Amino acid sequence: MHYPANTLEPHWMPFTANRDFKAEPRLFVRAEGIHYWTHRGDRVIDGVSGLFCCAAGHGRTEIADAVARQLTELDYTSHFQVGSPPSFELARRLAALTPEDLNHVFFAGSGSEAVDTALKIAMAYHRARGEGQRLRFVSRERAYHGVTIGGTSLAGLMNNRQAFGAVMPGIVHMRHTWLPENRFVKGQPEHGAELADDLQRLCDLLGGHTIAACFVEPIAGSAGVLVPPRGYLERLRQICDGHGILLVFDEVICGFGRTGRAFAADSFAVTPDIITMAKALTNGAQPMGAVAVRDAIYDTVVDAAPDGAIELFHGHTYSGHPAACAAALAALDIYEGEGLFARAADLSEAFLDAVFSLRDAPAVTDIRGYGMLAGFDLAPADTPGARGTEAMKRLFDAGLHLKFTGDSGLIAPPLVAGGDDIEAMVAILGDVLRRL
């Protein structure tokens, strides 16, 4: 396809230095497997699965064909008082995949919408059970929960918050779990479980009976892959149970095999009350998010309403969009048919060993990882984030695409990658990092 010159300016790009990008653009025009191709014809390894989305790799014709069939059969219907079969089938498939009794699924259009949905479900649940005073929420420093006002309020990343003063009231933050003594630890670190007691301190200060839910990413992804210390998630679950607080796992990044199991809740053997998901739900082929809740939450909200009445006054135009459901169902078929979750578990050790081999690079100050997800920190230059941006550009030119948050790099290759692909990726990364 031919794109005429001078067409970049009208697009205000998200999370992008727009002036810098438009002066020297990095455009992808094709993708297949674990690779992108640029507008210059260069091949680039996708080291972050698009944006943690394309777990089964790019160009999956099974998904494209399923979406095309759905669009020609039923392109759109809302799910306000009407419905279509694909959403019910997808909800059934997801309920079979989620842990224990998280058997009811509400669909959204993105991870951000899923988080906002979880916030509202939590408030509706407590009100339905006669505890409408529970309007506070707990999150963490270095948290990322999307970019709606609700997600921005939960966020613990300063740059995501500082320009937006009118955020939700009643949200408080625990400390993050990164500790200096846990530097260069593969998997779950031994130190830091006691940081979960921040939740107990907030209960003591504010009253546990005023807190609706505690939101955590099992692995804090966008902040730089902060793996939970051993016992940390278990302690949060215990405190939530003791005070009637809902525990919400934001698995928008961790879900669908990234940790070697369907969800990080399975990998860490801690079951939350609510799971938010998106990204790899459709392998990135269609925008979609979802929220899975315990049966008791659904039953409480639904049973509190009069017969024939709407129980939850919430929803989105594209909730359960037929084409998105078709994409998700096809993606689940691929994950199951190709055993990609088990493949991720089998490949994890070699992947982490390869990434941790970069610990001797002079600019690298820490490496962390779990499953098929790893992060590393670079020593800051004069301006925070400048070294990360420079590394991203050099990696792109060298043939590797990674995600950076400030001076933290994130690596999350597609689960279809092989050992040779991992070696090629780390070889490029090592060469660039040692030259920074």
C-alpha positions as CSV (number, residue, x, y, z in Angstrom):
1,M,0.0,0.0,0.0
2,H,1.3,3.5,-0.9
3,Y,1.1,6.2,1.8
4,P,1.6,9.8,0.6
5,A,4.2,11.9,2.3
6,N,3.5,14.5,5.0
7,T,0.5,12.7,6.5
8,L,1.8,12.2,10.0
9,E,1.0,15.5,11.7
10,P,-2.9,15.2,12.1
11,H,-2.5,12.1,14.3
12,W,-1.9,12.9,18.0
13,M,-0.2,9.7,19.0
14,P,-0.6,8.1,22.4
15,F,2.3,7.8,24.9
16,T,4.6,9.2,22.2
17,A,7.0,12.1,21.9
18,N,5.1,13.4,18.9
19,R,7.5,16.0,17.6
20,D,10.4,13.6,17.9
21,F,8.6,10.8,16.3
22,K,7.3,12.8,13.3
23,A,10.8,14.1,12.7
24,E,12.1,10.5,12.3
25,P,9.2,8.1,12.2
26,R,9.3,4.4,13.0
27,L,6.5,2.8,11.0
28,F,5.5,-0.8,10.8
29,V,3.6,-1.8,7.6
30,R,3.5,-5.6,7.9
31,A,3.8,-8.3,10.5
32,E,4.1,-12.1,10.5
33,G,5.1,-14.6,13.2
34,I,7.4,-12.8,15.6
35,H,8.5,-10.1,13.1
36,Y,7.5,-6.7,11.9
37,W,8.5,-5.0,8.6
38,T,9.1,-1.2,8.5
39,H,8.2,1.2,5.8
40,R,11.9,1.0,4.7
41,G,11.6,-2.7,4.3
42,D,13.7,-3.6,7.4
43,R,12.7,-6.7,9.4
44,V,12.3,-6.1,13.2
45,I,11.9,-8.8,15.9
46,D,8.8,-8.1,18.0
47,G,10.2,-8.5,21.5
48,V,7.1,-7.3,23.3
49,S,4.3,-9.1,21.5
50,G,3.0,-5.9,20.0
51,L,2.1,-4.4,23.4
52,F,1.8,-7.7,25.3
53,C,-1.1,-8.6,22.9
54,C,0.1,-11.0,20.2
55,A,0.9,-14.1,22.3
56,A,0.3,-16.4,19.3
57,G,2.4,-14.2,17.0
58,H,1.3,-12.0,14.1
59,G,-0.7,-12.7,11.0
60,R,-2.8,-15.6,12.4
61,T,-5.1,-16.3,9.5
62,E,-7.4,-18.4,11.7
63,I,-8.3,-15.3,13.6
64,A,-8.6,-13.1,10.5
65,D,-10.9,-15.7,8.9
66,A,-13.1,-16.0,12.0
67,V,-13.5,-12.2,12.2
68,A,-14.3,-12.0,8.4
69,R,-16.9,-14.7,8.7
70,Q,-18.5,-13.0,11.7
71,L,-18.5,-9.5,10.0
72,T,-20.4,-10.9,7.0
73,E,-22.8,-12.9,9.1
74,L,-23.5,-10.3,11.9
75,D,-21.3,-7.3,11.9
76,Y,-22.7,-5.6,15.0
77,T,-25.4,-5.7,17.7
78,S,-25.4,-4.0,21.0
79,H,-25.8,-6.2,24.1
80,F,-28.3,-3.8,25.8
81,Q,-31.4,-6.0,26.2
82,V,-30.5,-8.0,23.1
83,G,-27.5,-10.3,22.3
84,S,-25.7,-12.6,20.0
85,P,-24.4,-16.1,20.4
86,P,-20.6,-15.4,20.2
87,S,-20.6,-13.4,23.5
88,F,-22.3,-16.2,25.4
89,E,-19.9,-18.8,24.0
90,L,-16.9,-16.7,24.8
91,A,-18.1,-16.1,28.4
92,R,-18.5,-19.8,28.8
93,R,-15.0,-20.5,27.5
94,L,-13.5,-17.9,29.7
95,A,-15.3,-19.1,32.8
96,A,-13.8,-22.5,32.2
97,L,-10.4,-21.0,32.0
98,T,-10.5,-18.7,35.0
99,P,-9.7,-20.1,38.5
100,E,-12.3,-21.5,40.9
101,D,-15.7,-19.8,40.9
102,L,-15.0,-16.7,38.7
103,N,-17.7,-17.8,36.4
104,H,-19.4,-14.6,35.3
105,V,-17.8,-12.4,32.6
106,F,-18.6,-8.7,31.7
107,F,-17.2,-7.6,28.4
108,A,-15.6,-4.2,27.6
109,G,-13.6,-2.7,24.8
110,S,-10.1,-2.5,26.4
111,G,-8.1,-3.1,29.5
112,S,-8.8,0.4,30.7
113,E,-12.6,-0.1,30.3
114,A,-12.2,-3.4,32.1
115,V,-10.6,-1.7,35.1
116,D,-13.3,1.0,35.2
117,T,-15.9,-1.8,35.0
118,A,-14.3,-3.6,38.0
119,L,-14.3,-0.4,40.0
120,K,-18.1,0.0,39.4
121,I,-18.9,-3.7,40.0
122,A,-17.1,-3.5,43.4
123,M,-19.1,-0.5,44.4
124,A,-22.4,-2.0,43.2
125,Y,-21.6,-5.3,45.0
126,H,-21.0,-3.6,48.4
127,R,-24.1,-1.4,48.0
128,A,-26.2,-4.4,47.1
129,R,-25.1,-6.2,50.3
130,G,-25.9,-3.1,52.5
131,E,-22.3,-1.7,52.8
132,G,-22.6,1.3,50.5
133,Q,-20.0,3.1,52.7
134,R,-17.3,1.1,51.0
135,L,-16.1,3.7,48.5
136,R,-12.4,3.7,49.0
137,F,-10.0,1.8,46.8
138,V,-6.4,0.7,47.4
139,S,-3.7,0.5,44.7
140,R,0.1,0.6,44.7
141,E,2.9,2.9,43.8
142,R,4.3,2.1,40.3
143,A,0.9,0.6,39.4
144,Y,-0.6,0.9,35.9
145,H,-4.3,0.2,35.5
146,G,-5.1,1.9,32.2
147,V,-5.8,5.6,31.3
148,T,-9.5,6.3,32.0
149,I,-10.1,8.5,35.0
150,G,-10.6,5.4,37.2
151,G,-7.4,3.8,36.0
152,T,-5.5,7.0,36.2
153,S,-6.7,7.4,39.8
154,L,-5.4,3.9,40.6
155,A,-2.2,4.5,38.8
156,G,1.0,4.8,40.8
157,L,3.2,6.3,38.0
158,M,3.7,10.0,38.5
159,N,3.8,11.0,34.8
160,N,0.5,9.3,34.2
161,R,-1.2,11.4,36.9
162,Q,0.4,14.8,37.3
163,A,-1.4,16.6,34.4
164,F,-4.8,15.3,35.5
165,G,-5.8,16.8,38.8
166,A,-9.5,15.8,38.7
167,V,-9.1,12.1,39.6
168,M,-11.3,9.9,41.7
169,P,-11.3,10.7,45.4
170,G,-10.8,8.0,48.0
171,I,-8.0,6.1,46.4
172,V,-4.9,5.4,48.5
173,H,-1.6,3.7,47.6
174,M,0.5,1.0,49.1
175,R,4.3,1.0,48.5
176,H,5.6,-0.9,45.5
177,T,7.5,-4.1,46.0
178,W,10.9,-3.3,44.4
179,L,13.7,-3.6,47.0
180,P,17.4,-3.1,46.4
181,E,18.2,-6.5,48.0
182,N,16.1,-8.2,45.3
183,R,18.2,-7.0,42.4
184,F,19.0,-9.6,39.7
185,V,16.6,-12.2,41.1
186,K,14.8,-14.6,38.7
187,G,11.3,-15.4,39.7
188,Q,9.8,-14.4,43.0
189,P,12.2,-12.6,45.4
190,E,12.6,-13.7,49.0
191,H,12.3,-10.2,50.5
192,G,9.3,-8.0,50.7
193,A,6.3,-10.0,51.7
194,E,5.8,-7.7,54.7
195,L,5.0,-4.8,52.3
196,A,1.6,-6.3,52.0
197,D,1.0,-5.1,55.5
198,D,0.6,-1.7,54.1
199,L,-3.0,-2.8,53.3
200,Q,-3.5,-3.6,57.0
201,R,-2.1,-0.2,58.0
202,L,-4.6,1.5,55.7
203,C,-7.4,-0.6,57.2
204,D,-6.3,0.5,60.7
205,L,-6.1,4.2,59.6
206,L,-9.2,4.5,57.4
207,G,-11.3,1.6,58.6
208,G,-11.4,-1.6,56.6
209,H,-15.1,-1.3,56.5
210,T,-14.7,1.7,54.2
211,I,-12.5,0.0,51.6
212,A,-14.3,-1.6,48.6
213,A,-11.4,-3.3,46.8
214,C,-7.6,-3.6,46.5
215,F,-6.3,-3.5,42.9
216,V,-3.0,-5.1,42.1
217,E,-1.2,-6.4,39.0
218,P,0.1,-9.8,40.1
219,I,3.3,-8.8,38.2
220,A,3.5,-5.0,37.8
221,G,4.1,-5.0,34.1
222,S,4.4,-1.5,32.7
223,A,6.3,-0.3,35.7
224,G,9.2,-2.6,34.8
225,V,8.1,-6.2,35.6
226,L,8.0,-6.1,39.4
227,V,7.5,-9.8,40.5
228,P,5.7,-10.2,43.8
229,P,7.8,-11.4,46.7
230,R,7.1,-14.8,48.1
231,G,4.1,-14.7,50.4
232,Y,3.1,-11.2,49.3
233,L,-0.1,-12.0,47.3
234,E,-1.1,-14.6,49.9
235,R,-0.9,-11.9,52.6
236,L,-3.0,-9.5,50.6
237,R,-5.6,-12.2,50.2
238,Q,-5.6,-12.8,53.9
239,I,-6.0,-9.2,54.8
240,C,-8.8,-8.7,52.2
241,D,-10.7,-11.7,53.6
242,G,-10.3,-10.4,57.2
243,H,-11.9,-7.0,56.3
244,G,-14.5,-8.0,53.6
245,I,-12.4,-6.2,50.9
246,L,-12.5,-7.5,47.3
247,L,-9.1,-8.4,45.8
248,V,-8.8,-7.5,42.1
249,F,-6.1,-8.9,39.9
250,D,-5.4,-6.7,36.9
251,E,-4.2,-9.4,34.5
252,V,-4.3,-7.3,31.3
253,I,-0.6,-8.1,30.8
254,C,-0.2,-11.3,32.8
255,G,-3.2,-13.2,31.4
256,F,-3.3,-15.9,28.7
257,G,0.0,-17.7,29.2
258,R,2.5,-15.0,29.9
259,T,3.3,-16.6,33.3
260,G,3.2,-20.2,32.0
261,R,-0.4,-20.7,33.1
262,A,-3.7,-19.3,31.9
263,F,-3.5,-16.5,34.5
264,A,-1.0,-15.3,37.1
265,A,-3.6,-16.2,39.7
266,D,-2.9,-19.8,38.7
267,S,0.8,-19.5,38.7
268,F,0.9,-17.9,42.1
269,A,-1.9,-20.0,43.5
270,V,-3.8,-17.0,44.9
271,T,-7.4,-16.5,43.7
272,P,-8.8,-13.0,43.6
273,D,-12.4,-12.0,43.6
274,I,-12.2,-10.2,40.2
275,I,-9.9,-10.5,37.3
276,T,-9.5,-7.9,34.5
277,M,-8.2,-9.0,31.2
278,A,-7.6,-7.7,27.6
279,K,-4.6,-7.6,25.2
280,A,-3.9,-11.3,24.4
281,L,-7.6,-12.1,24.9
282,T,-8.0,-11.6,21.1
283,N,-4.3,-11.9,20.3
284,G,-4.4,-8.2,19.6
285,A,-6.6,-8.7,16.5
286,Q,-9.6,-6.8,17.8
287,P,-10.0,-4.4,20.7
288,M,-11.5,-6.1,23.7
289,G,-11.5,-6.3,27.5
290,A,-13.3,-8.5,30.0
291,V,-13.9,-8.7,33.7
292,A,-14.4,-12.1,35.4
293,V,-16.1,-12.1,38.8
294,R,-16.9,-14.6,41.5
295,D,-20.4,-16.1,41.4
296,A,-21.2,-14.5,44.7
297,I,-20.5,-11.0,43.3
298,Y,-22.8,-11.6,40.3
299,D,-25.5,-13.2,42.4
300,T,-25.5,-10.4,45.0
301,V,-25.8,-7.6,42.5
302,V,-28.4,-9.4,40.3
303,D,-30.5,-10.7,43.2
304,A,-30.7,-7.3,44.8
305,A,-32.7,-5.8,41.9
306,P,-36.4,-6.1,41.4
307,D,-37.7,-8.7,39.0
308,G,-37.4,-7.5,35.4
309,A,-35.2,-4.5,36.3
310,I,-31.7,-3.7,35.1
311,E,-29.3,-4.9,37.8
312,L,-26.1,-3.0,36.8
313,F,-26.4,0.4,35.1
314,H,-23.1,0.1,33.2
315,G,-22.0,-1.0,29.8
316,H,-20.3,0.0,26.6
317,T,-21.4,0.3,23.0
318,Y,-18.9,-2.3,22.0
319,S,-19.4,-4.7,24.9
320,G,-19.4,-8.2,23.5
321,H,-18.9,-7.0,19.9
322,P,-19.5,-10.0,17.6
323,A,-16.2,-9.6,15.7
324,A,-14.2,-9.2,18.9
325,C,-15.8,-12.3,20.3
326,A,-15.0,-14.2,17.1
327,A,-11.3,-13.1,17.4
328,A,-11.2,-14.1,21.1
329,L,-12.7,-17.6,20.4
330,A,-10.2,-18.2,17.6
331,A,-7.4,-17.1,19.8
332,L,-8.4,-19.4,22.6
333,D,-8.5,-22.2,20.0
334,I,-4.9,-21.5,19.0
335,Y,-3.7,-21.2,22.6
336,E,-5.3,-24.6,23.4
337,G,-4.5,-26.4,20.1
338,E,-0.9,-25.4,20.1
339,G,-0.4,-25.7,23.9
340,L,1.0,-22.2,24.1
341,F,0.6,-21.8,27.9
342,A,2.6,-25.0,28.5
343,R,5.1,-23.9,25.8
344,A,5.6,-20.6,27.7
345,A,6.3,-22.6,30.9
346,D,8.8,-24.8,29.1
347,L,10.6,-21.9,27.4
348,S,10.7,-19.7,30.5
349,E,14.0,-20.9,32.0
350,A,15.9,-20.5,28.8
351,F,14.4,-17.1,28.2
352,L,15.2,-15.8,31.6
353,D,18.7,-17.2,31.5
354,A,19.3,-15.4,28.2
355,V,18.0,-12.1,29.5
356,F,19.9,-12.4,32.8
357,S,23.1,-13.0,30.8
358,L,23.0,-9.2,30.2
359,R,23.7,-8.3,33.8
360,D,27.3,-7.4,33.1
361,A,26.3,-4.6,30.7
362,P,27.6,-1.4,32.2
363,A,24.3,0.5,31.9
364,V,22.2,-2.3,33.4
365,T,21.4,-1.8,37.2
366,D,18.8,-4.6,37.6
367,I,17.0,-7.4,35.8
368,R,13.8,-9.1,36.9
369,G,11.6,-11.8,35.3
370,Y,9.0,-14.5,35.6
371,G,7.6,-16.8,32.9
372,M,7.9,-15.1,29.5
373,L,8.1,-11.6,30.9
374,A,11.3,-9.8,31.9
375,G,12.3,-6.2,32.7
376,F,15.6,-4.4,33.2
377,D,16.6,-1.0,34.5
378,L,19.2,1.3,33.0
379,A,21.2,3.8,35.0
380,P,19.6,7.2,34.3
381,A,21.4,9.8,32.2
382,D,21.1,13.5,33.0
383,T,17.4,13.4,32.3
384,P,15.3,10.5,33.6
385,G,14.0,8.4,30.8
386,A,16.5,9.8,28.2
387,R,18.7,6.7,28.3
388,G,15.6,4.4,27.9
389,T,14.4,6.4,24.9
390,E,17.9,6.3,23.3
391,A,18.0,2.5,23.9
392,M,14.6,2.1,22.3
393,K,15.7,4.0,19.1
394,R,19.0,2.1,18.8
395,L,17.3,-1.2,19.3
396,F,14.7,-0.4,16.6
397,D,17.5,0.5,14.1
398,A,19.3,-2.7,15.1
399,G,16.2,-4.8,14.4
400,L,14.5,-5.3,17.8
401,H,11.3,-3.7,19.1
402,L,10.9,-3.4,22.9
403,K,8.7,-1.4,25.3
404,F,10.3,1.2,27.6
405,T,8.8,2.9,30.6
406,G,11.3,5.6,31.4
407,D,14.6,3.9,31.9
408,S,13.0,0.4,32.4
409,G,12.9,-1.9,29.4
410,L,10.3,-4.6,29.1
411,I,10.7,-7.9,27.2
412,A,7.7,-10.2,26.4
413,P,8.2,-12.2,23.2
414,P,5.3,-14.0,21.5
415,L,4.8,-17.4,23.0
416,V,5.4,-19.0,19.6
417,A,9.1,-17.8,19.7
418,G,11.7,-20.5,19.7
419,G,15.1,-20.8,21.4
420,D,16.9,-19.4,18.3
421,D,14.5,-16.4,18.3
422,I,15.3,-15.7,21.9
423,E,19.1,-15.9,21.2
424,A,18.8,-13.5,18.3
425,M,16.7,-11.1,20.4
426,V,19.2,-11.1,23.3
427,A,22.2,-10.8,21.0
428,I,20.8,-7.6,19.6
429,L,19.8,-6.3,23.0
430,G,23.2,-7.1,24.5
431,D,25.1,-5.4,21.7
432,V,23.0,-2.2,22.1
433,L,23.1,-2.1,25.9
434,R,26.9,-2.6,26.0
435,R,27.3,0.4,23.7
436,L,25.0,2.8,25.5
